[in-house]
Amino acid sequence: MIIIREERKKDREAIRAVNEKAFGQPAEASIVDKLRKSCPALLSLVALDGDEVVGHILFSPAKIEGDSKAIEGMGLAPMAVQPAWQRQGIGTRLIKRGIEMLRSRGCPFIIVLGHAEYYPRFGFVSASGHGIASQWDGVPNEAFMILILDQSAMKGVSGVARYRDEFDEAMQE
Ligand SMILES: CC(C)(COP(=O)(O)OP(=O)(O)OC[C@H]1O[C@@H](n2cnc3c(N)ncnc32)[C@H](O)[C@@H]1OP(=O)(O)O)[C@@H](O)C(=O)NCCC(=O)NCCS
């Protein structure tokens, strides 16, 4: 049986391993480690089969800076399920739980950069349709998505969406 819960200190190494295995490189795992040190406002969930961490999802603060208004929400990244456990609904459960928790905390939006075939099933839509652009050049419109959780807080919000600086730093390494 798969259980989803917030990460605990003892999960850290296993979370690193799951990210490395799923992405086949250390960059995403390193972002998670970096953010854990520098950013207190994370939501980090693990999927467990018994004691084994088989999936992980991280949400960190993200902001949208428009001409007239700046607003803070969350960015989904990274998300990883161990290859042997993929396509069994674990990723779906991690995302749904994360969305539920952030909604109940009053988070106005979640952004994600990722597979355009995957995230719309959870309500994500192309951010460009809301006049919201990624901070990174060359990101295809359909890959940069937003889930609006608080319509009234998001009214009139447009501009550039930014993840925490740790994402940029990791990309330059
Ligand atoms: C993306 C990922 C987290 C999904 O986890 P999961 O537990 O396999 O997801 P679920 O079982 O809930 O959903 C499976 C669906 O995800 C989609 N999916 C999974 N991997 C995908 C991929 N690489 N590209 C596009 N869609 C993908 C498929 O539509 C699949 O549905 P199907 O089985 O009906 O075809 C997992 O595949 C993974 O760790 N991938 C490698 C790392 C990664 O790409 N992370 C996301 C960065 S945006």
The ligand as a MOL file (V3000), in Angstrom:
LIG
                    3D

  0  0  0     0  0            999 V3000
M  V30 BEGIN CTAB
M  V30 COUNTS 48 50 0 0 0
M  V30 BEGIN ATOM
M  V30 1 C 6.5350 12.1510 -14.5040 0
M  V30 2 C 6.4470 11.1170 -13.3760 0
M  V30 3 C 6.7590 11.7850 -12.0430 0
M  V30 4 C 5.0220 10.5520 -13.3730 0
M  V30 5 O 4.9030 9.6690 -12.2990 0
M  V30 6 P 3.9910 8.3580 -12.4240 0
M  V30 7 O 3.8190 7.7990 -11.0660 0
M  V30 8 O 4.5410 7.5020 -13.4890 0
M  V30 9 O 2.6230 9.0140 -12.9290 0
M  V30 10 P 1.1740 8.3800 -12.9090 0
M  V30 11 O 1.2670 6.8890 -12.8220 0
M  V30 12 O 0.3680 9.1040 -11.9410 0
M  V30 13 O 0.6720 8.8060 -14.3220 0
M  V30 14 C 1.1410 8.1060 -15.4520 0
M  V30 15 C 0.9120 9.0090 -16.6060 0
M  V30 16 O 1.9150 9.9710 -16.6550 0
M  V30 17 C 2.2040 10.2740 -17.9990 0
M  V30 18 N 3.6230 10.1940 -18.0890 0
M  V30 19 C 4.4790 9.5210 -17.3100 0
M  V30 20 N 5.7330 9.7350 -17.7190 0
M  V30 21 C 5.6460 10.5600 -18.7740 0
M  V30 22 C 6.5930 11.1430 -19.6380 0
M  V30 23 N 7.9020 10.9300 -19.5120 0
M  V30 24 N 6.1340 11.9610 -20.6190 0
M  V30 25 C 4.8220 12.1960 -20.7570 0
M  V30 26 N 3.8850 11.6560 -19.9750 0
M  V30 27 C 4.3060 10.8620 -19.0030 0
M  V30 28 C 1.5260 9.2980 -18.8630 0
M  V30 29 O 0.4680 9.9650 -19.4770 0
M  V30 30 C 0.9870 8.2610 -17.9090 0
M  V30 31 O -0.2920 7.9250 -18.2370 0
M  V30 32 P -0.5570 6.5120 -18.9560 0
M  V30 33 O 0.0970 5.4730 -18.0800 0
M  V30 34 O -2.0480 6.4840 -18.9850 0
M  V30 35 O 0.0950 6.6460 -20.2800 0
M  V30 36 C 7.4400 9.9520 -13.5890 0
M  V30 37 O 7.2010 9.3860 -14.8420 0
M  V30 38 C 8.9110 10.3670 -13.5140 0
M  V30 39 O 9.5260 10.3370 -12.4390 0
M  V30 40 N 9.4930 10.7180 -14.6670 0
M  V30 41 C 10.9160 11.0860 -14.7250 0
M  V30 42 C 11.1610 12.4270 -14.0950 0
M  V30 43 C 10.2760 13.5170 -14.6840 0
M  V30 44 O 10.1720 13.6250 -15.9070 0
M  V30 45 N 9.6490 14.3050 -13.7950 0
M  V30 46 C 8.7070 15.3260 -14.1860 0
M  V30 47 C 9.3790 16.5340 -14.6680 0
M  V30 48 S 8.1470 17.5500 -15.4270 0
M  V30 END ATOM
M  V30 BEGIN BOND
M  V30 1 1 1 2
M  V30 2 1 2 3
M  V30 3 1 2 4
M  V30 4 1 2 36
M  V30 5 1 4 5
M  V30 6 1 5 6
M  V30 7 2 6 7
M  V30 8 1 6 8
M  V30 9 1 6 9
M  V30 10 1 9 10
M  V30 11 2 10 11
M  V30 12 1 10 12
M  V30 13 1 10 13
M  V30 14 1 13 14
M  V30 15 1 14 15
M  V30 16 1 15 16
M  V30 17 1 15 30
M  V30 18 1 16 17
M  V30 19 1 17 18
M  V30 20 1 17 28
M  V30 21 1 18 19
M  V30 22 1 18 27
M  V30 23 2 19 20
M  V30 24 1 20 21
M  V30 25 1 21 22
M  V30 26 2 21 27
M  V30 27 1 22 23
M  V30 28 2 22 24
M  V30 29 1 24 25
M  V30 30 2 25 26
M  V30 31 1 26 27
M  V30 32 1 28 29
M  V30 33 1 28 30
M  V30 34 1 30 31
M  V30 35 1 31 32
M  V30 36 2 32 33
M  V30 37 1 32 34
M  V30 38 1 32 35
M  V30 39 1 36 37
M  V30 40 1 36 38
M  V30 41 2 38 39
M  V30 42 1 38 40
M  V30 43 1 40 41
M  V30 44 1 41 42
M  V30 45 1 42 43
M  V30 46 2 43 44
M  V30 47 1 43 45
M  V30 48 1 45 46
M  V30 49 1 46 47
M  V30 50 1 47 48
M  V30 END BOND
M  V30 END CTAB
M  END
